[in-house]
Amino acid sequence: MSTLAEELASFAAAALKEGVPEDVSASVRRRVLDVLGLCVAAHRLPTSAAAVEHVADQGGRPEATVIGLARQVPAAAAAFANGVLAHSLDYDDTHLPSVLHPSAGVVPAALAAGQAAGAHGRDVVAAIAVGLEVTVRLGMAGYDRELGNSVFFEHGQHATSICGAMGAAAAAALLYGLGEQGVLDALGVTASFAGGVIEANRTGGTVKRLHCGWAAQSGVAAAQLVRRGFTGPPTVLEGRFGFFQAFLRGQADLAAVTDGLGSRWAAPGIFFKPYPANHFVHTAIDAGARLRADGAPADPDRIASIELRVPAAVIRTIGEPIEVKRAPATGYQAQFSGPYAVATGLLGGTGLGAGLADFTDELAADPVRRAIMARVEVVPDAACDAIFPHQFPATVVVRDVEGREWRAEVTANRGGPQRPLTDDELGVKFTDNTRGRLSAETAEDVRAAALSLDALTDVGALLRPLAAFTA
């Protein structure tokens, strides 16, 4: 009888050989475009400069492109830097109900390994699809249906980083030509690299921005080590001292790993993010925008109170400690603040409704926003609990000083299967993310190359125009 990792490795090898369904391929190509735009946009952050400088200072063979760095670096280093960039704005895609961000770790790993190995774009697309599938299935193995939340999250662990490392390893192993056995060994090796603690979501710190970079680097490094002879245990997932015991204390849904494997693909159902903020606050932005359209007041002097009603499980991320969430010290903290999201919706934002320009240190300290946030209570809501975590619903109720009330309920996230982003909307996001760093011509060339990645014989053709910003 095959182990779980052996079944994943067999699936991965078959997907590379036979290709993936067109809807899966199309979804992957859109995600590559999304990630590249995020990598460009993230260069505005000091932590991004630190991550790029970190890899630029390292020696080694020039193999792969770091977005915004004029020279190539070793593949694992490129995967690290681009993974940090991809996740740093909290603008990367999300799978529900596992509540993890699959593409920000898998895509940078696959692009780095694919470029280093000279892989065809078709194989890169297939490898990314496999990596996303492995990431999501391991994340879902840690989803507790009775609890309605991720066991990883309950343990303080970042499933994005932990499961993403495993998905990145599967993708990289395929692109290095290691075959079924190589994927199996890469999963076994990477389990010893995977990690990520999520406390920064609550009380601050920028370490979370490293998590997808660490996942991507871990996956590529594991594949390289397997290529040089390292091996991993075939029982790495369900074994007595394996992945699920280590991270989930054995509380894992093993069927989630293999049920429908090869016939039911995760990629098309992963949610794109329309707004650069923690996904829990997106419906609060939408509800605030609906209230603005309905004539609700945005002048804090006219507002008596605001209730943000959300699933109980998200309050510790976006509503606690409430004094921090009502007065975020930085634009990064504002991305995890329910009160700030309501204020953004009420005041109106950029991009697709709330863009990068709406999450700055200056706006986080803006007196009007602070005054609105001071009136926001973040409270649990039973109706939202019934939907979470398949969606992140929210209801916002605004009461003015004269006793009038406005209410908006948003039960489905924009960017998911129920409210998908169109290609044009993804184009708006990509353009917004690359404006000021890429010329319009370069941006359009990159967009066209990403959306036709499966036809490229040289993955470097997609990445090399992003090595140095010209606009």
C-alpha positions in Angstrom: 0.0 0.0 0.0 1.4 3.4 -1.0 2.1 6.1 1.6 0.5 9.5 1.2 3.8 11.1 -0.1 4.1 8.3 -2.6 0.7 9.0 -3.9 1.5 12.7 -4.2 4.7 11.9 -6.0 3.0 9.6 -8.5 0.4 12.3 -9.2 3.1 14.9 -9.7 5.0 12.8 -12.2 1.9 12.0 -14.1 0.8 15.6 -14.3 4.2 16.7 -15.7 4.1 13.9 -18.3 0.5 14.2 -19.4 -0.1 18.0 -18.8 -2.8 19.6 -16.8 -6.4 20.6 -17.8 -6.7 23.8 -19.7 -8.8 25.5 -17.0 -6.0 24.7 -14.5 -3.3 25.9 -16.9 -5.2 29.2 -17.5 -5.6 29.7 -13.8 -1.9 29.1 -13.2 -0.9 31.6 -15.9 -3.1 34.3 -14.3 -1.5 33.6 -11.0 2.0 33.9 -12.4 1.0 37.4 -13.7 -0.5 38.3 -10.3 2.7 37.2 -8.5 5.0 39.1 -10.8 3.0 42.3 -10.3 3.2 41.8 -6.6 6.9 41.3 -6.7 7.4 44.6 -8.6 5.1 46.5 -6.3 6.7 45.2 -3.1 10.0 47.0 -3.9 8.6 50.0 -2.2 9.1 48.3 1.2 12.3 48.5 3.3 12.0 44.8 4.1 12.0 44.1 0.3 15.3 45.9 -0.1 16.7 43.9 2.8 15.6 40.6 1.3 17.1 41.5 -2.1 20.3 42.8 -0.5 20.5 39.6 1.5 20.7 37.4 -1.6 22.8 39.9 -3.6 25.5 39.7 -1.0 25.7 35.9 -1.4 28.0 34.2 -3.8 27.2 31.2 -6.0 26.3 30.4 -9.6 24.1 32.9 -11.4 21.1 30.9 -12.3 17.8 32.8 -11.8 16.4 36.3 -11.8 15.3 38.3 -8.8 12.7 40.8 -9.6 14.4 44.2 -9.5 18.0 42.9 -9.3 20.2 43.5 -12.3 22.3 40.3 -11.8 21.3 36.7 -11.4 21.8 34.7 -8.2 21.6 31.0 -7.3 18.1 29.5 -7.8 17.3 29.0 -4.1 18.3 32.6 -3.4 16.1 33.9 -6.2 13.2 31.8 -4.9 13.7 33.3 -1.4 13.8 36.9 -2.5 10.9 36.6 -4.9 8.9 34.7 -2.4 9.4 37.5 0.1 8.4 40.1 -2.5 5.3 38.1 -3.5 3.9 37.9 0.0 5.0 41.2 1.5 2.0 43.3 0.6 -0.6 40.8 1.7 -2.0 41.1 -1.8 -1.4 37.4 -2.8 -4.1 34.8 -3.5 -5.8 32.8 -0.8 -7.3 29.3 -0.7 -10.4 28.7 1.4 -11.2 27.1 3.8 -7.6 26.2 4.5 -6.8 30.0 4.8 -3.4 29.8 3.2 -1.7 31.7 0.4 -0.5 29.1 -2.1 1.0 31.0 -5.0 3.5 33.3 -3.2 5.7 30.3 -2.3 5.1 27.9 -5.1 5.4 30.3 -8.1 8.7 31.9 -7.1 10.2 28.4 -6.5 9.0 27.1 -9.8 10.1 30.1 -11.8 13.6 29.9 -10.2 14.0 26.2 -10.6 12.5 26.3 -14.1 14.9 29.1 -15.2 17.9 27.4 -13.7 17.0 24.1 -15.3 16.1 25.6 -18.7 12.6 24.1 -18.5 9.9 24.7 -21.0 7.1 27.0 -20.0 4.6 24.1 -20.4 6.4 22.2 -17.7 6.6 25.2 -15.4 2.9 25.6 -15.6 2.3 21.9 -14.8 4.8 22.1 -11.9 3.1 25.1 -10.5 -0.3 23.4 -10.7 1.2 20.4 -8.8 2.8 22.6 -6.2 -0.4 24.5 -5.6 -2.3 21.2 -5.3 0.2 19.8 -2.8 0.1 23.0 -0.8 -3.7 23.1 -0.6 -4.2 19.4 0.1 -1.8 19.5 3.0 -3.5 22.7 4.2 -6.9 21.0 4.0 -5.5 18.0 6.0 -5.2 20.5 8.8 -8.6 22.0 8.5 -10.9 21.0 11.3 -14.5 20.9 10.0 -16.1 20.9 13.5 -13.9 23.8 14.6 -14.4 25.6 11.3 -10.7 26.7 11.3 -7.2 25.5 10.5 -5.5 23.5 13.2 -2.2 24.9 12.0 -3.6 28.4 12.8 -4.9 27.2 16.2 -1.4 26.1 17.0 0.1 29.5 16.1 1.6 28.1 12.9 1.5 29.7 9.4 0.2 27.0 7.1 1.1 29.2 4.2 4.8 28.8 5.0 4.7 25.2 6.2 2.5 23.6 3.5 3.9 26.0 0.9 7.4 24.7 1.4 6.1 21.2 0.5 4.3 22.4 -2.6 7.4 24.4 -3.6 9.5 21.2 -3.2 7.2 19.2 -5.4 7.3 21.8 -8.1 11.1 22.3 -8.0 11.8 18.5 -8.0 9.7 18.1 -11.2 11.5 20.9 -12.9 14.9 19.6 -12.0 13.9 16.4 -13.7 14.0 14.2 -10.6 10.9 12.2 -11.4 8.6 10.4 -9.1 11.2 9.2 -6.6 12.8 12.7 -6.5 9.5 14.3 -5.7 9.0 11.8 -2.9 12.5 12.5 -1.5 12.1 16.2 -1.8 8.9 16.1 0.2 10.7 14.0 2.8 13.6 16.5 3.0 11.5 19.7 3.0 9.4 18.6 5.9 12.5 19.3 8.0 12.7 22.8 6.6 9.1 23.9 6.9 8.1 26.4 9.6 6.4 29.7 10.3 4.9 31.3 13.4 1.9 33.7 13.0 2.1 35.9 16.1 3.1 38.9 14.0 -0.5 39.1 12.7 -1.6 40.0 16.1 0.9 42.4 17.6 3.2 43.5 14.8 6.6 42.8 13.3 7.5 42.2 9.7 8.8 38.6 10.0 5.6 37.2 8.3 6.9 38.8 5.0 9.7 36.3 5.1 7.5 33.2 5.2 6.8 32.6 1.6 10.4 33.4 0.7 11.5 30.7 3.3 9.0 28.3 1.8 10.2 28.9 -1.8 13.8 28.7 -0.8 13.2 25.5 1.2 11.5 23.8 -1.7 14.3 24.6 -4.2 17.1 23.8 -1.8 15.5 20.4 -0.9 15.2 19.5 -4.6 18.8 20.5 -5.1 19.9 18.4 -2.2 17.9 15.4 -3.4 19.6 15.8 -6.8 22.9 15.5 -4.9 21.8 12.3 -3.1 19.8 13.2 -0.1 16.7 11.1 0.6 13.6 11.5 2.7 11.3 9.0 4.5 8.3 7.7 2.4 6.1 8.0 5.5 7.0 11.7 6.0 3.4 12.8 6.2 1.5 10.2 8.2 4.4 8.5 10.0 4.6 8.3 13.8 7.1 11.2 13.8 6.0 12.7 10.5 4.6 16.0 9.3 1.1 15.6 10.6 2.3 14.5 14.0 4.8 17.3 14.3 2.6 20.2 13.2 -1.0 18.9 13.9 -0.4 16.5 16.9 -1.8 13.9 14.6 -5.1 15.7 14.2 -5.1 15.4 10.4 -7.7 14.6 7.7 -5.7 12.1 5.7 -8.4 11.7 3.1 -8.0 15.4 2.2 -4.6 14.6 0.8 -5.6 12.1 -1.8 -9.4 12.2 -2.4 -10.0 13.2 -6.1 -6.2 13.6 -6.6 -5.6 14.1 -10.3 -9.3 14.7 -11.2 -10.2 17.6 -8.8 -7.8 20.6 -9.0 -7.4 23.4 -6.5 -6.0 26.1 -8.7 -9.2 27.4 -10.4 -10.9 27.9 -7.0 -8.2 29.8 -5.3 -9.2 33.4 -4.5 -7.4 36.3 -6.0 -7.1 39.3 -3.8 -8.6 42.6 -5.0 -7.2 44.6 -2.1 -3.7 44.7 -0.5 -4.7 43.6 3.0 -5.3 40.6 5.1 -8.1 38.6 3.5 -10.3 38.7 6.6 -10.9 42.4 6.1 -11.9 42.4 2.4 -15.6 42.2 3.0 -15.4 44.9 5.6 -14.0 47.2 2.8 -16.8 46.1 0.5 -19.4 46.7 3.2 -18.0 50.1 3.9 -18.1 51.0 0.2 -21.7 49.9 -0.1 -22.6 52.1 2.8 -20.8 55.0 1.2 -22.9 54.5 -1.9 -26.0 54.3 0.2 -25.2 57.7 1.8 -23.8 56.6 5.2 -21.7 59.3 6.8 -17.9 59.3 6.6 -17.5 62.4 8.7 -16.5 61.1 12.2 -18.4 64.0 13.8 -21.6 62.6 12.4 -20.9 59.0 13.3 -22.2 57.8 16.7 -21.0 54.2 16.4 -20.0 51.5 13.9 -20.3 47.8 14.4 -18.1 45.4 12.3 -19.7 42.0 12.7 -17.4 39.1 11.6 -16.8 35.4 12.3 -15.6 35.0 15.8 -12.4 33.2 14.7 -11.0 36.2 12.8 -11.4 38.8 15.6 -8.0 37.9 17.2 -6.4 38.8 13.8 -8.3 41.9 12.8 -9.9 43.1 16.1 -7.5 42.3 18.9 -5.9 44.0 20.7 -8.6 46.6 19.8 -6.5 49.5 20.9 -3.9 48.5 18.3 -6.4 47.8 15.6 -8.0 51.2 16.1 -4.7 53.0 15.9 -2.3 51.0 13.6 1.2 52.4 13.8 2.1 51.6 10.2 0.5 50.9 6.9 1.4 47.3 7.4 -0.5 47.1 10.7 -3.4 48.7 8.9 -3.6 45.8 6.6 -4.6 43.6 9.6 -7.1 46.1 11.1 -10.9 45.6 10.8 -11.5 49.2 11.8 -9.1 50.5 9.2 -10.9 48.5 6.5 -14.2 50.0 7.4 -12.8 53.5 7.3 -11.2 52.7 3.9 -14.5 51.5 2.5 -16.4 54.5 3.9 -13.9 57.0 2.6 -13.3 55.4 -0.8 -10.0 54.0 -2.2 -7.9 53.5 -5.3 -7.3 50.5 -7.6 -10.2 48.1 -7.6 -11.7 49.8 -4.5 -8.7 49.8 -2.1 -5.2 49.9 -3.5 -1.6 50.2 -2.4 -2.0 53.9 -2.0 -4.6 53.4 0.7 -2.2 51.5 3.1 0.5 53.8 4.0 2.1 54.9 7.3 0.7 58.4 6.7 -2.9 57.3 6.2 -2.6 54.9 9.1 -2.0 58.0 11.3 -4.5 60.2 9.5 -6.7 62.0 12.1 -10.0 61.4 10.2 -9.3 57.7 9.8 -8.3 57.4 13.4 -11.5 59.2 14.5 -13.6 56.7 12.4 -11.6 53.7 13.7 -12.2 54.9 17.3 -15.9 54.4 16.7 -15.6 50.8 15.4 -16.5 47.8 17.6 -15.4 44.4 16.2 -17.9 41.8 17.3 -18.7 38.2 16.6 -21.7 37.3 14.5 -23.4 33.9 14.4 -24.5 34.3 10.7 -20.9 35.0 9.7 -19.8 32.0 11.8 -22.1 29.8 9.7 -20.3 30.8 6.5 -16.7 31.0 7.7 -14.1 29.9 6.6 -15.6 29.0 3.1 -15.9 32.8 2.8 -14.9 35.7 5.1 -18.2 37.5 5.5 -18.9 40.8 7.3 -21.7 43.0 8.2 -21.2 46.7 8.9 -23.7 48.8 10.8 -23.3 52.6 11.0 -25.4 54.7 13.3 -25.3 58.5 13.1 -25.7 61.0 15.9 -29.3 61.6 14.9 -30.2 57.9 15.4 -30.3 56.8 11.8 -28.8 53.5 10.8 -27.2 52.0 7.7 -26.4 48.3 7.3 -24.5 46.4 4.6 -23.9 42.6 4.6 -21.3 41.0 2.4 -21.3 37.2 2.4 -18.9 36.3 -0.4 -15.4 37.5 -1.1 -14.7 39.3 -4.3 -12.0 37.5 -6.3 -13.4 34.0 -5.6 -15.6 31.7 -7.7 -18.8 33.5 -6.6 -17.4 37.0 -7.4 -14.5 36.4 -9.8 -12.1 39.0 -11.0 -12.2 39.4 -14.8 -9.0 39.5 -16.9 -9.5 43.2 -17.2 -9.7 43.6 -13.4 -6.5 41.5 -13.0 -5.0 43.8 -15.6 -5.9 46.8 -13.5 -4.3 45.3 -10.5 -1.1 44.4 -12.5 -0.9 47.9 -14.0 -1.4 49.5 -10.6 1.3 47.2 -9.1 3.9 47.9 -11.8 3.2 51.6 -12.5 6.2 53.8 -11.9 8.7 50.9 -12.1 7.9 49.3 -15.5 7.3 51.2 -18.7 3.9 50.6 -20.2 5.5 48.7 -23.1 7.5 46.4 -20.7 4.5 45.8 -18.5 2.4 44.8 -21.5 5.2 42.5 -22.7 5.4 40.8 -19.3 1.7 40.5 -19.2 1.5 38.8 -22.6 4.4 36.5 -21.7 2.9 35.4 -18.4 -0.5 34.7 -20.0 1.2 32.5 -22.6 3.7 30.9 -20.3 2.9 27.4 -21.5 4.1 28.3 -25.0 7.5 29.8 -23.9 10.6 27.7 -24.5 12.6 30.0 -22.3 11.2 31.0 -18.9 14.0 33.6 -18.7 12.2 35.5 -21.4 9.4 36.2 -18.9 11.7 37.1 -16.1 14.7 39.0 -17.6 12.7 42.2 -18.4 11.9 42.4 -14.7 15.6 42.3 -13.6 15.9 46.1 -13.7 13.2 48.7 -13.6 13.3 51.2 -16.4 10.3 53.5 -15.9 
